């Protein structure tokens, strides 16, 4: 077959591989189209052109023959020839396309969302929840998908899979997370619109949770937190949630550096920094005597130099995880006895339900709403409170927590009511 002879399928297939190196032929019919045959028997098409900017001869690989037919190779060569005539460099364009695809892969965008937005604006516990949801529900299906190609249909398909698995509330959480990733992508100029916009909740309407510990359940809960069936650090952290109303992640991640005046029962406080709270606001928690004793007991067990009050028993240098508190509450159902057993097993409470119990009991004790809100670390909505009132309400908060601790001590020590 001559070098500049027009290619035919018969000739290309009949061409014998060289003993060494490779053979390269030019198509006499399509300018720039070349055919290469290596000593390994690999046949491929490419396009040779002169860079319109540098004048340097370059090669653009079209594909292997016969996967890419001769007819398709000629069509592609014609397209590339037009592009070069218009001042483009196909090799540079392909490189840019590959780089663009890599930066627009959903996993790459999700990582940027976590690093550039979530970690700067959300509490570490919320960031961890986002990361777990992505790893479990989204990335296995969308890891390498170009975010610009994802449509509402892709989103609803993924979410319906979560709903069909029996976790509609989780589907709503994942939907909100996906929407945040897309909003971030819009802000970064990676996509033009958020396909989640105005998308109905795929998990359906949620009923606000109302679960809290009833008086018959509190003595059992308090007792089970101190049994051999539960790790000491876990039981103490759960008791602390009920005493202070903090979130599970805030209790689990308590650090020694956050504690003040721990040797003084009248002045002991726990200052949770904004980077560890859900709303980003520092939360100062006056410690009632039972809460202080929980912390002191935990510190007596923790190794010297350990930064966390509730260190992980399996991960050196880390605290216990909020999830471990959830698991402990679930397993507690196996040991609850008496009249509390029926309600506990019928509707097992979570660590967050301890926080709801705390708020409910504060109301029952007549603690003023503004103090209840501050003890829950709810962000003030009134302009005067947000910008002008700098009073810390520390005394009022301590009084409220002390009253609750006294009431809780009585409940925990009482015989369960049926």
Helices and strands as residue ranges (DSSP letters): H 9-14, E 22-26, E 33-38, E 43-50, E 57-64, H 70-85, H 90-104, H 106-113, I 114-118, H 119-121, H 124-133, I 134-138, H 139-142, G 147-149, H 152-164, H 168-187, H 215-224, H 232-244, H 248-252, G 256-258, E 259-260, E 269-272, G 274-276, E 283-286, H 289-301, H 322-332, H 340-346, H 351-364, H 369-375, H 383-387, H 394-413
